[in-house]
Amino acid sequence: MIEKYWNDEEEWRGYHPNACDEENKFVDAAEGKLLTVFLDYDGTLAPIVPEPDKAFMSDEMREAVRQCAKRFPTAIISGRSRQKVSQFVKLDELYYAGSHGLDIAGPKTTTDGEPIEKKLAHQPAQWARDVMDRVTKELIEKCADIPGTNIEHNMFCVSAHYRAVSEELRPRVEAVVDEICASEECLIKHDGKMVWEVRPRVAWDKGKALSYLRDALLPDLSEKGFRPEDVFTIYIGDDVTDEDAFMEINEELGDHLGVGLLVSSSPKVSAAKFSLRDSGEVLRFLTRLRELGDAGTIKTLP
């Protein structure tokens, strides 16, 4: 585990400059390139709420994402099921990767609303769907007497939310998750923001999903005149699961081809190169990307 590497918030911001407050640093990295934009959902496009089923994004944020997709290939990568997050976002022109990237699908329509016949789809652990049906049932049964527990079936993984569980009862929820994961070698527990997740034990995460989608985009972008070195990838997320995407960018692309942006109101260990304080700043940043694209500072789709 990486230890704390800052003494105060000002020093932390030196390691992770705010992409809105210090825009020039971001522009220096992305100038003259076409963006590919990858976004987490909860805590990024929508604020974290006590009831996960009520994590709605604002109409203003939806329009900002819509305008972003008109100019740059845009994808949502979420721990939620692909169907659920697409229902929240309500934009058919986006790429969606649900279940932490275990369920990927391309846009249903162009940004002009025309149906797309060529379908992109990828499910690297199809066997896990039936397993997670069973896990969901078992979690619901074993947590039934723990008030506040919210079990969410995310198709290829299952989330046990404990935000509404009292402090003294949270260890019981974790014990149930641990018991289930220990019962089958194919399962593994992951920690998230006020959630424990049961996932299939496969070498796949948000970072691998990002690379898969970027690689899938490059041939089409090449036909449009964009070489791989002309494509700059950004990922915006707030949770520990998003660190996989930040690290993937750092290790596979480097600062000259991509950066991560951590959404956080307070300092924490992160592989992201930039930061934003909250979903309000995410909205401000996405709006600014549109303006930079329209001004020609960064390239846009034809």
C-alpha positions in Angstrom: 0.0 0.0 0.0 1.4 3.4 -1.0 2.0 5.6 2.1 0.9 9.3 2.4 3.2 11.4 0.3 2.0 14.9 1.3 2.0 17.1 4.4 -1.0 19.3 3.7 -3.7 19.8 1.0 -1.6 22.5 -0.8 1.2 20.0 -1.3 -1.3 17.3 -2.4 -2.7 19.7 -5.0 0.9 20.1 -6.3 0.9 16.3 -7.1 -2.7 16.4 -8.4 -3.3 19.9 -9.8 -7.0 20.9 -10.2 -7.9 20.6 -13.8 -10.2 23.6 -13.6 -8.1 25.9 -11.4 -4.9 25.1 -13.3 -6.3 24.5 -16.8 -3.1 25.4 -18.5 -1.4 22.3 -17.1 -4.1 20.1 -18.6 -4.1 22.0 -21.9 -0.3 21.6 -22.1 -0.8 17.8 -22.0 -3.8 17.5 -24.3 -3.3 20.3 -26.8 -3.5 19.4 -30.5 -4.9 15.9 -29.8 -8.3 14.3 -30.0 -9.7 13.2 -26.6 -11.2 9.9 -25.8 -13.3 10.5 -22.7 -14.0 7.8 -20.1 -16.2 8.6 -17.1 -17.2 6.9 -13.9 -20.8 7.4 -12.9 -21.5 7.5 -9.1 -19.6 10.3 -7.4 -18.5 11.6 -10.8 -21.5 12.4 -13.0 -23.9 12.0 -10.1 -23.4 12.7 -6.4 -23.2 9.8 -3.9 -26.5 9.3 -2.2 -27.7 7.1 0.6 -30.0 5.0 -1.7 -28.1 3.8 -4.8 -31.3 3.5 -6.9 -31.7 7.3 -6.5 -28.3 8.4 -7.8 -29.7 10.6 -10.6 -27.6 12.9 -12.7 -28.8 16.4 -13.5 -30.2 17.4 -16.8 -27.3 19.9 -17.0 -24.8 17.2 -16.6 -26.5 15.0 -19.1 -26.4 17.8 -21.7 -22.7 18.3 -20.9 -22.0 14.6 -21.5 -24.1 14.7 -24.7 -22.1 17.7 -26.0 -18.9 16.0 -25.1 -19.9 12.8 -27.1 -20.5 15.0 -30.2 -16.9 16.1 -30.1 -15.0 13.2 -28.6 -15.6 9.4 -28.3 -17.1 9.1 -24.8 -17.7 6.1 -22.6 -19.1 5.4 -19.1 -17.3 2.7 -17.1 -19.2 1.8 -13.9 -19.5 -0.8 -11.3 -23.2 -0.9 -11.8 -24.8 -3.1 -14.4 -24.6 -1.8 -17.9 -28.3 -1.7 -18.3 -28.8 0.2 -15.0 -26.1 2.9 -15.7 -27.4 3.4 -19.2 -30.9 3.9 -17.8 -29.5 6.6 -15.5 -27.5 8.4 -18.2 -30.1 8.0 -21.0 -27.7 8.7 -23.9 -27.7 6.0 -26.6 -24.6 7.6 -28.4 -22.2 6.5 -25.6 -20.1 3.5 -25.1 -21.0 1.7 -21.8 -19.0 -0.7 -19.7 -20.9 -2.1 -16.7 -19.9 -4.4 -13.9 -16.4 -2.8 -13.7 -15.9 -3.4 -17.4 -17.1 -7.0 -17.5 -20.0 -6.0 -19.8 -19.2 -3.7 -22.7 -21.4 -2.4 -25.5 -21.0 0.2 -28.1 -23.4 3.1 -29.0 -26.9 2.3 -30.2 -27.1 5.5 -32.2 -24.8 8.1 -33.7 -24.6 11.5 -32.1 -27.2 12.6 -34.7 -29.6 9.8 -33.5 -29.1 7.5 -36.5 -29.2 3.7 -35.5 -25.9 1.9 -35.6 -25.9 -1.5 -37.1 -22.3 -2.5 -36.3 -22.5 -3.6 -32.6 -19.5 -3.7 -30.3 -19.9 -6.1 -27.4 -17.5 -7.8 -25.0 -18.2 -9.9 -21.9 -14.9 -11.5 -20.7 -16.6 -13.6 -17.9 -19.9 -14.7 -19.2 -19.9 -17.6 -16.8 -20.2 -15.2 -13.9 -23.7 -14.1 -14.7 -25.3 -17.3 -13.3 -22.9 -17.3 -10.3 -23.9 -13.8 -9.4 -27.6 -14.7 -9.5 -26.8 -17.2 -6.8 -24.6 -14.8 -4.8 -27.3 -12.1 -4.9 -29.8 -14.5 -3.5 -27.5 -15.7 -0.7 -26.5 -12.1 0.3 -30.1 -11.0 0.5 -31.0 -14.0 2.7 -28.0 -13.7 5.0 -28.2 -9.9 5.4 -32.0 -9.9 5.8 -31.7 -9.2 9.6 -29.1 -6.4 9.2 -31.0 -3.1 8.9 -29.8 -0.8 6.2 -28.0 -3.3 4.0 -28.7 -2.8 0.3 -27.8 -5.7 -2.0 -27.4 -4.6 -5.7 -27.2 -7.2 -8.5 -24.9 -5.7 -11.1 -25.1 -8.6 -13.6 -21.5 -9.7 -13.5 -20.8 -8.6 -9.9 -22.8 -8.0 -6.7 -22.6 -5.0 -4.4 -23.3 -5.0 -0.7 -23.9 -1.4 0.2 -23.5 -0.6 3.9 -23.8 3.2 4.0 -27.1 3.0 5.9 -25.9 0.2 8.2 -25.0 1.3 11.8 -21.3 1.2 12.7 -21.6 -1.7 15.0 -23.4 -3.9 12.4 -21.1 -3.3 9.5 -18.7 -6.1 10.5 -21.5 -8.5 10.1 -22.1 -7.5 6.5 -18.5 -7.8 5.7 -18.4 -11.2 7.4 -21.2 -12.4 5.1 -19.3 -11.2 2.1 -16.1 -12.8 3.2 -17.9 -16.1 3.9 -19.4 -16.2 0.4 -16.2 -15.3 -1.3 -14.3 -18.0 0.7 -16.9 -20.6 -0.4 -15.9 -20.5 -4.1 -12.5 -20.0 -5.6 -13.9 -18.2 -8.5 -15.0 -15.3 -6.3 -13.1 -12.3 -4.8 -14.0 -9.4 -2.5 -13.3 -5.8 -3.5 -13.7 -2.7 -1.3 -15.4 0.4 -2.6 -16.8 3.6 -1.2 -19.1 2.3 1.5 -19.6 -1.0 -0.4 -18.2 -4.5 -0.5 -18.3 -6.1 -3.9 -18.3 -9.8 -4.9 -16.7 -10.1 -8.3 -15.5 -13.0 -10.4 -11.8 -13.8 -10.0 -10.6 -12.7 -13.4 -7.8 -10.4 -14.6 -10.2 -7.7 -15.7 -11.1 -4.3 -14.2 -11.9 -0.7 -15.2 -8.4 -0.2 -16.5 -8.6 -3.3 -18.8 -12.0 -2.1 -20.0 -10.5 1.3 -20.8 -7.7 -0.3 -22.9 -10.1 -2.6 -24.7 -12.4 0.3 -25.7 -9.5 2.6 -26.7 -8.0 -0.2 -28.9 -11.5 -0.8 -30.4 -11.8 2.9 -31.2 -8.4 3.4 -32.8 -9.1 1.7 -36.3 -12.1 3.9 -36.8 -10.3 7.0 -35.7 -7.4 6.1 -38.0 -9.9 6.2 -40.9 -10.9 9.7 -39.8 -7.3 10.8 -39.9 -6.3 10.4 -36.3 -3.1 8.4 -35.6 -2.7 6.7 -32.2 -0.3 9.4 -31.2 -2.9 12.0 -31.9 -5.4 10.4 -29.4 -5.3 11.6 -25.8 -7.3 9.5 -23.2 -8.7 10.9 -20.0 -10.5 9.0 -17.3 -12.5 10.8 -14.5 -13.5 8.9 -11.4 -13.7 9.1 -7.6 -13.5 5.7 -6.1 -10.7 3.1 -5.3 -12.0 1.0 -8.3 -11.1 3.9 -10.6 -7.5 3.6 -9.6 -7.2 0.6 -11.9 -8.0 3.0 -14.8 -5.6 5.7 -13.6 -2.8 3.1 -13.4 -3.6 1.6 -16.8 -3.2 5.0 -18.4 0.0 5.7 -16.5 1.5 2.3 -17.4 0.2 1.7 -20.9 0.0 5.2 -22.3 2.1 7.6 -20.3 1.5 11.3 -19.7 1.9 12.2 -23.4 -1.1 10.0 -24.3 -3.4 10.2 -21.3 -4.1 11.3 -17.7 -6.5 10.4 -14.9 -8.5 12.9 -13.0 -9.5 12.0 -9.4 -12.8 13.5 -8.1 -12.2 14.2 -4.4 -12.9 17.0 -1.9 -9.9 15.9 0.2 -6.4 14.5 -0.3 -6.0 10.8 -0.7 -3.5 8.4 -2.3 -4.1 8.3 -6.1 -2.4 7.4 -9.4 -4.4 10.2 -11.1 -2.3 13.1 -12.4 -5.1 15.7 -12.0 -8.0 16.3 -9.7 -11.5 17.8 -9.5 -13.3 18.5 -6.2 -16.8 17.2 -6.9 -19.4 16.5 -9.5 -20.0 20.2 -9.9 -16.4 20.6 -11.0 -16.8 17.6 -13.3 -19.6 19.5 -15.0 -17.5 22.6 -15.2 -14.6 20.7 -16.7 -16.7 18.8 -19.3 -18.2 22.2 -20.4 -14.7 23.6 -20.7 -13.6 20.6 -22.9 -16.4 21.5 -25.3 -15.2 25.1 -25.4 -11.6 24.0 -26.0 -12.7 21.7 -28.8 -14.8 24.4 -30.5 -11.8 26.8 -30.2 -9.5 24.3 -31.9 -7.2 24.0 -28.9 -7.9 20.2 -28.8 -9.1 18.3 -31.8 -12.7 17.1 -32.3 -14.4 14.5 -34.4 -15.3 15.6 -37.9 
